[in-house]
C-alpha cells in the first residue's frame, strides 16, 4: 500500500508579511521581547484626560484591554497593565499586580481575578501612577477587562484625579 505524502503548503508573501506585522506589534504567540519596554511613569493627577471604555481587537491597544510589557530587571519580568488611554504612539496604562500587600494601600484598587492573572489570584491596579509605553514595546494577548470593573476604575480616576 502506498501512502501519499502530505505536503505543507509554502507560505505566501501575504502570510510572511502578516507574520512580520504581528511580530512587530507583539501579537505573535512565538515572539518574545528581548528588551525592556521604554517606560515613562507620570503621576496620574498631572495628566488628567477623558477616559472611556473602547476595547477593539484591531491590532492597537485601546482603553479596556490588558497588555503586557517587560520591566527592566534581570532576567526580564513580564507585567500586565490596564490600558486607559493613548498619547500619540504611547499607550497609557495602570499597572496590575497580584501582590497582596496592596490590599491595604489606598493607591491600589482591587480588581479581582481575570485573564491578566491565569492562576486566578486576586489582583489590584495602581491608580496614582500612569505608565506611558510605546505601543511597539507591548505584547498583546487579547485580554479584555470587564466593562463594569473598568467603569469603576474610571469613576475613581474622575473623582480623585480630575479625569473626565
C-alpha positions as CSV (number, residue, x, y, z in Angstrom):
1,X,0.0,0.0,0.0
2,X,1.4,3.4,-1.0
3,X,0.9,6.3,1.3
4,X,0.5,9.8,-0.1
5,X,2.9,12.3,1.3
6,X,1.2,15.3,2.7
7,X,2.9,18.5,1.6
8,X,3.0,21.5,3.8
9,X,1.9,24.5,1.7
10,X,4.6,27.0,1.2
11,X,3.9,30.3,2.9
12,X,2.7,33.0,0.6
13,X,4.1,36.6,0.6
14,X,0.9,37.6,2.4
15,X,1.4,35.0,5.1
16,X,5.0,36.2,5.6
17,X,4.0,39.9,5.6
18,X,1.3,39.2,8.2
19,X,3.8,37.3,10.4
20,X,6.2,40.2,10.3
21,X,3.5,42.7,11.2
22,X,2.2,40.6,14.0
23,X,5.7,40.2,15.4
24,X,6.4,43.9,15.2
25,X,3.1,44.6,17.0
26,X,3.8,42.0,19.6
27,X,0.8,39.8,18.6
28,X,2.8,36.7,17.6
29,X,2.4,33.9,20.1
30,X,6.0,32.9,19.4
31,X,7.6,36.3,19.6
32,X,9.5,37.1,22.8
33,X,10.5,40.6,23.7
34,X,14.2,40.6,24.2
35,X,14.4,44.1,25.7
36,X,12.7,46.1,28.4
37,X,9.9,48.4,27.5
38,X,10.7,52.1,27.3
39,X,8.6,53.1,30.2
40,X,7.8,56.6,31.4
41,X,5.9,56.9,34.8
42,X,3.8,60.0,35.4
43,X,1.7,60.9,38.4
44,X,-1.9,60.3,37.4
45,X,-3.1,63.7,38.6
46,X,-0.7,65.5,36.3
47,X,-2.2,64.0,33.1
48,X,-6.0,64.2,33.6
49,X,-7.9,63.5,30.5
50,X,-11.0,61.8,29.2
51,X,-11.4,58.1,29.9
52,X,-13.8,55.8,28.2
53,X,-14.2,52.0,27.6
54,X,-13.4,51.2,24.0
55,X,-11.7,47.9,23.5
56,X,-11.3,46.9,19.9
57,X,-9.2,43.9,19.0
58,X,-7.9,45.7,15.8
59,X,-4.2,45.5,16.5
60,X,-3.9,48.6,18.6
61,X,-4.1,48.7,22.3
62,X,-7.3,50.5,23.4
63,X,-8.9,51.5,26.7
64,X,-10.4,48.4,28.3
65,X,-7.7,46.0,27.1
66,X,-5.0,44.4,29.1
67,X,-1.5,44.3,27.6
68,X,1.9,43.0,28.8
69,X,5.4,44.5,28.8
70,X,8.9,43.6,30.0
71,X,10.2,45.6,33.0
72,X,13.9,46.3,33.2
73,X,15.0,43.6,35.5
74,X,17.5,40.8,35.0
75,X,16.1,38.4,33.9
76,X,13.2,40.3,32.3
77,X,9.9,40.1,34.1
78,X,6.7,40.5,32.2
79,X,4.0,42.7,33.8
80,X,0.4,43.4,32.8
81,X,-1.3,46.8,32.6
82,X,-4.8,48.0,32.0
83,X,-4.9,50.4,29.1
84,X,-6.7,53.7,30.0
85,X,-5.7,55.9,27.1
86,X,-3.3,56.9,24.3
87,X,-0.9,59.7,23.6
88,X,0.2,59.6,20.0
89,X,2.2,56.3,19.8
90,X,2.3,55.8,23.5
91,X,-0.2,53.7,25.4
92,X,-1.3,54.9,28.8
93,X,-1.8,52.2,31.4
94,X,-2.3,51.3,35.0
95,X,-0.1,48.6,36.5
96,X,-1.8,45.4,37.6
97,X,-0.3,43.4,40.5
98,X,-1.3,40.3,42.4
99,X,0.8,41.3,45.4
100,X,-1.5,41.0,48.5
101,X,0.4,43.8,50.2
102,X,-1.6,46.2,48.0
103,X,-4.9,45.3,49.7
104,X,-4.4,47.9,52.4
105,X,-2.8,50.6,50.2
106,X,-5.0,53.5,49.1
107,X,-3.1,53.9,45.9
108,X,-4.2,50.5,44.7
109,X,-7.8,49.4,43.8
110,X,-8.9,45.8,43.9
111,X,-10.0,44.4,40.5
112,X,-10.4,40.7,41.3
113,X,-9.2,37.9,39.1
114,X,-9.2,37.7,35.3
115,X,-7.3,36.8,32.2
116,X,-4.4,39.1,33.3
117,X,-3.5,36.5,36.0
118,X,-4.0,33.0,34.7
119,X,-3.6,31.5,38.2
120,X,-6.9,33.2,39.3
121,X,-5.3,35.1,42.1
122,X,-7.0,38.4,43.1
123,X,-5.3,41.5,41.7
124,X,-5.0,45.2,42.2
125,X,-4.5,48.1,39.9
126,X,-2.3,51.1,40.8
127,X,-4.1,54.4,40.4
128,X,-1.6,57.1,41.4
129,X,1.0,56.5,38.7
130,X,0.3,56.1,35.0
131,X,2.7,54.3,32.6
132,X,3.4,55.6,29.1
133,X,4.8,52.9,27.0
134,X,5.4,52.9,23.2
135,X,2.9,50.6,21.5
136,X,5.8,48.7,19.8
137,X,7.1,47.7,23.2
138,X,3.9,46.0,24.3
139,X,2.7,42.4,23.8
140,X,-1.0,41.8,23.4
141,X,-2.8,38.5,24.2
142,X,-6.3,39.7,23.5
143,X,-7.4,40.1,27.1
144,X,-10.4,42.3,27.7
145,X,-11.1,44.0,31.0
146,X,-14.7,43.7,32.1
147,X,-16.7,46.9,31.3
148,X,-18.2,47.3,34.8
149,X,-14.8,47.0,36.5
150,X,-13.3,49.4,34.0
151,X,-16.0,51.9,34.7
152,X,-15.4,51.6,38.5
153,X,-11.7,52.5,37.9
154,X,-12.7,55.3,35.5
155,X,-15.0,56.7,38.2
156,X,-12.2,56.6,40.7
157,X,-9.9,58.5,38.3
158,X,-12.6,61.1,37.7
159,X,-13.3,61.6,41.4
160,X,-9.7,61.6,42.7
161,X,-7.5,62.7,39.8
162,X,-9.8,65.1,37.8
163,X,-10.1,62.9,34.7
164,X,-13.3,63.4,32.7
